[in-house]
Amino acid sequence: MSAILNFSINYLKDILSYLGSSFKNISIFDEEKSRDYNKNPFNMLGSMIYLFWIITVGSGILLVFWYIPTPEQAYSSILHIQHEVPFGWLIRGFHKYGADALIVALTMRIYRIYFNAEYKKSYMVWVFAILGLVLAMYSGLTGYLLIWNQRAFWATKVFATFPTYLDALPIVDLTNFGKNISHILLGGASIGSATMTRFYGGHYMLSFITLIFVELYFWKRGGRRINLSWRAITFFIGLLAFISFVLPAELGSRSDAVVTPNPILSDWYFLALYQIMKYMAPLTATLWTALIPVVALLIPLFDRGTDVSWKGRIFWNYLGVMAMFLWILFSILIINSFANLDRDPPYWYLGMMAWVLFTGLWQWGKTALGRTGVYAFVTINYVIFYVVIVLVTNRHHWLWHPMAVFFMITFVLSELYYRNKYKAVAASSAPTPGGQS
């Protein structure tokens, strides 16, 4: 027991020291990396994020002059902007596709930080990357309703029902917490003029408040906001203009509270979450959705090894690959209305568990046993545990989630134990100052 307590205390001290040093190396928009984008184009992503964000905010300010935020006139004002306002189609295109490009750049930067283990140098860079994506997606969600077309209306209605499922939790049901959150979002029991007012205000205030904090950050640190050449800036702006001309921003049909579209689809970056709702009980899907960013923020606290190579981070890298694959797969499935609650979840869930189990054991075996015996160790354990999972989950579906949590905790604890054991062995075998080991 004392050994476990000492290990926990030392690990907590390590985390606190790690968080403290992260603030010293913070770089929200890759201010340092952007100078080397000729060597690695992915280093442009920080500056691209700021560029697309400013384009989105600037075009949004212009749209305010013609947009009318009422349920009766919102859609008609969008039609007016698109077809009658000079270059209105271009302004809408910059706003729509600039926001899409912002989310794409934020997502790509998160994966760059993740696969390169850049959060080992500064954890706060990872925190701000995740926070930036969450804020951008929420801003996109609030802005999506403002079109007031059929697709946006019903997608918002589905989104607003998410919090109500939390009332199924013990204790929470006594407070009506979920119902109250939904009421605050909508401004009532259903979508109406109060919803429009709240989403309209939230959409713009979120951008401007964030902009104030970002400018304070640059005022404090100094440096350029966009470390791109004029050629690159011109290319990206020209690309947005070209896409706006070839694929005009969506108009859809006027919202109808009586006719329910099938399927109900939100913007592209929420499609995977909507598919998850089809595969799980509403409460479980809501908890998964809320926990995704939380789990992402916790990953660097467990991935504490010094090896940043692909082979040195087998489990974490393949976990990222799996997340990317499932996001793309679920988005494709919901677009094609492909979802069967009784048939599909066992396949993707067991596939996910098999992937996590295999890579976890691979990493575990590599760390614990070195190169000798790794593959035999992984293969034997993989077969045994996977057969057990298949047999159990095919009969008792309620065991899926507890078993997933159990195996994830087991792998994390094993990883921590063997990493510290490996460090101790490496330290004892390190060469002495005299040159002898």
N, C-alpha and C positions, 0 to 999 in steps of 0.2 A: 504493500500500500504506500509506504514511504517513497519507494522508487517511482511509482506513478505520480505521486504528488510533486516530487522534485522535477520530474520530467515536465509536468504541466506548468509549474512555476517558471522553469527555464524557457519553455516554449512561449509562454505569455510575455516574458521579458524580451525575447527575441522579436516577437511581433511588434511590441511597443517601440523598440529601437528601430525596427524596419519602417514603421509608420512615420516616426520622427524624421528619419533621413530622407523620406520620400518628398517632403515639402521643399527640400533644398534642391532637388533635381527636377522640379516640375516644369513641364513644357506642354501647355494645353493645345497649342496649334503647331507643334513640331517646329518651333522657331529655329532650333539649331539644325535639325535634320533637313529642313527645306532647302538649305544652302547646297546640299549634296544630292539634289534630285536628278542631276545628270548621271550620277553613278547608279542610283536606284530610284526609278520613277515612283515607287510607293512612298517615298519621302515627300512627295508633293501633296499627299492627302491632307495634312494639317492646313496648308494654305488654301487648298481647294475647298475645305469645309468653310473657312471664313469667307471666301469669295462667293460660294453658292448661298451662304446665309445672308450676306449683304444684298445679293441680287433678289432673294426671296423677300426680305424685309422692304427693300426699296420698291419693288413692284407691288407689294401689298399696300404700301402707303398711297401709291397712285390709284389702286383699285378703290380705295376709300371714297374718292371724289364722286364715283358713280354708283357704288353699291348701296342698296337700301336694305338694312337688316331687319326686315319684317317677314313673317311667313307668307303674307299676301303678295309682296313685291320682290322678294329676294331672287326668285328664279327669273322673273321678267327683267330685273336689273342686270343679271348675268347675261341674258340674251342680248340686251342693249349693249353691254360692253363688248361682247364677242362680235356682233355684226354691225353696230352703228358707230361706236366710238372709234376715232382714228387710231389705228394700231392697237385697238383694244385686244384683239386676238393675240398680239405679241406680248402685251403686258400680262395677260392671263397665262400665256405659255411660259413666260419667264417665272411667274409665281408658282405655277403647278410643277413644271419640270425642274425649276431651280430647287424646290423643296424635295422632289424625288432625288435629284443629284446630291443634295445635302445628306439625305439618309443613306444613299449608296456609299458616299465617301466616308460617312461616320462608321458604317458597318465594315467597310474594307479596312479602315484604320484600326478598328477593334481587333479584327483578325490578324492584321500585321503585328500589332502589339502582342497578341496572344501567342502566335506561332513563333515569333522571335523572342518571346519571354522578356519583352522590354519592361514589364512591370517589376522585374527583379531589381531594376535600377531605381524606379520610382513608382510606388504603388498608387500615388495620387494621380498619375497620368492615366492609369487604368480606371480609377474611380471617375474622373472627369469624362473619359471616353464613354463609359457606360451611361453616366448621367446625361451627357449630351445627346446620346441616341434616344434615351427615354423621353427627354424633353421634346426632341424633334418629332418623335412619333405621336406624343400627346398633342403637340401643336398641330400636326397634320390631321389628327382625329377631330379636333375642334374646328379646324378650317374646312374639313370635308363636309360637315353639316351645312355650312353657310351657302352652299350651292342650292340646297333645298330641293334636290331632285329625288327621284324614287329610291335609288340605290343608297344615297347618303342618309336619307330619312330612316330607312329600315336598319341599316348598319348601326346607326346611332342608337336606335331602339334596343338592339341586341346588346350593344356595349353597356347601355345604362342598366340592363338587368343583371349584369355580372355581380355588383355588390350585394344584391338582394339574396343571393345564394349563401352568403356568409351567415345569414340568420339561422342556418341549419346547424351551426356549431353550438356546442354547449356554452352556456353563460351568455354568448353573443346574442342568442335568440331572446334573451330577457330584455335586452336594450334596444332591439330593432335597429342595430347599428347599420346593417346593410341597406335596409329600407330607407333610413334617413340619408345615407350617402347618395343613394339613387335620387331621392327627392331633391337634394341639394344640387346635383348635376342637372336635373331636368327643370328645376324650378317649379315642380308640381308632380302630379301623379302620371303625367303623360307629356309627350313632346309638344311644345307650343311656342308661343311668343316669348315666354320667360326663358325657355331653353335657348332660343335664338339669341336673346340678349346676353345670357351667361356665356355661351360659346363664343360669341362675337367679341365680348370683352376679354375673355380668357385667352383667345387666340392672339390678340394684339398685345395685351399686357405681358403675356409670357415672353414674347419676343423682345419687347422693349426693356423689361426688367433684366433679362439675361444679357442684353446688349450693354446695359449700364455696368453690370459686374465685369463683363469682358473688357470694356474700355478702362475700368479701374485697374484691372489686371495689367493691361498694356501700359497704362500710365505709371504704375508702380515698377514694372520690369523694364519698360522701354522696348525698343526693337521694332522691326517692321511687322505689320499685320499679314501682309501677303508677300511671301518670298518667292514670287514667280516672275518669269520674264514677261514682257508685254506680248510676246508671241504666244505664250501659253495662255495668258488671260484672254487675248483675242480669240484664240481657238475655242476655249470653253464657252465664251459668250456667243460666238458664232454657231457653235454646236447646239446650244439651247434655242437660238433663233431658228435654226434649220429644223429642229424637231418640232418646234411650235408651228412652223409653216406646213410641214408634211403631216403631222399628227396633231391637229388642233386640240386644245384642252377639252376634256369631256364635258358635255352638257347633260346628256341623259334626258329623261322625261320628267315632267313636273311631279312632285311627290303626291302620293295618294295613300291616305291612312287606312283605306278600306282594302285595297288590293295588295296582297303580300307577294313579293317577288320570290322566285325559287331558282337558284339558291340566293340567299342573302349574302352579298359580298361587300366587304369593306375595301379600303385601298390595299394595294398589293402587299405592303409590309405587314399587314394584319391577317392575311389569308391563312397562314399556318395556324394561328391561334384559333381562328374560327373552325378549322378542321379538328383541332384538339377538342373543342366543345362537342363535336359530333361523336367523338370516340370515348368520352368520359362522362360520368355523372356531372351535372352542372357545378356542384360544390367542388369536386376534385379538379375540374378544369379551371375554375376560378383560382384555386390555390396554386395550381401549377403556373398559371399566368403571372401571379403575383410573386412567386418564388424564383422565376427565371432570372431576373436581374439581381436578386439577392444572392443566388448561387454563383452567378458570374462574378460578383464583387468578392466573394469568399475564396474563389479559386487561388489567387496569388498567395493567400495566407497558408495554404496547404502545399502549394508547389514551391518549396523553399530550397530545392537543390541548386547547386552551383553550375551544373552542366546545362547549357542552353541549346545544345545541338539536338537535332531531330531524334537521334538514337538515345540520347540521354533523357528525353521527355516523351517516351513512347505513349504512355497512358494519356497524358494531357493533350498531346497533339492529335491523337486519334479520337479523343473525346470531342475536340473541336471540329474535326472532320465529320463525325457522326451528327453533331448539332447542325452543321451546315447542310448535310445531306437530308436530314429529316425536315428542315425548314423548306427546302426546295420541293421535296416530295409531297409534303402536306399541302403546299400552295398549289401544286399541279392537280392533286386529287380533288380539292374543293372546287377548283375552276371547272373540273369535269364532272362535278356532282357524284363523286365516287366515295361513298362512305357507308359501311355496314357495321353497326355497333356490335352485333353478335359474331361477326366473322373477322373483321379486320384487326381490331386491337391486339388479339393474341399474336398475330404475325409481326406487327411492328414493335410491340412491346418486348416480345421474346427476342426479336432480332437486336433490339437496342441492348437488352440485358446480355445477350451473347457477345456483342461487340465490347461492352464495358468489361465483362468478365474476362474475355480473351486478352485484351490490351492491359487490363489491370494485373492479371497473372503474369503476363509477359514482363511487364515492368517490375513486378515483385520478384519474379525469379531472376531477372537480370541483376537486380540490386543485391538480392540475398545470396545468390549462388555464383555470381560472376558469369563468365561465358560458358563454363563447364556445367552441363546438365540443365541449362535453362530451357531448352526446347522440350526435352522429355518431361521436365517438371510442369511446364505450362500445358502441354498436351494432355497429360494424365488428369490434372486438376480440372482443366477445361471440360473434358468429356464427362467426368463424374458430376461436376456441379451443374452443367447444362442439362444433363439427363434428369437430375433431380428437379431443376426448375420447370422443365417441360412437364414432368409427371405431376408436380404439385399444382401448377397454374392451370393445367387443363381441367382440374377437378374443383379447385377452390379459387375462384377469381378474386376473392377478397384478400388473398395473400400476395397479390402482385406488388402493391406499393410497399407494404412492410418488408418484403424480401428485397426489393430494390434498395430501400434505405439501408437494410442490414448489410448487403454486399458492398454498397458504396462506403459505409463507415468502416467495414472490415478492411477494404483496400487502402483507405486513407491512413488508418492506424498502422497497418502493416508497412505502408510506404514510409511513414514517419519513423517507425521503429528501426527498420533496416537501413534507412538513410543515416540515422545517427550511429548505428552499429558500424556501417561502412566508413563513416568519417573517423570513428575511433581507431579502426584498423589501419586506415590510410595514414592517420597522424602518427601511429606507433611505428609504421614502416617508412616514414619520411626520412630522407638523408639528413645527417647531422651537419652542423656548420663546418666540421672538418672534412666533409666530403664522404664520410662512411655512413652506411645505413645500419 
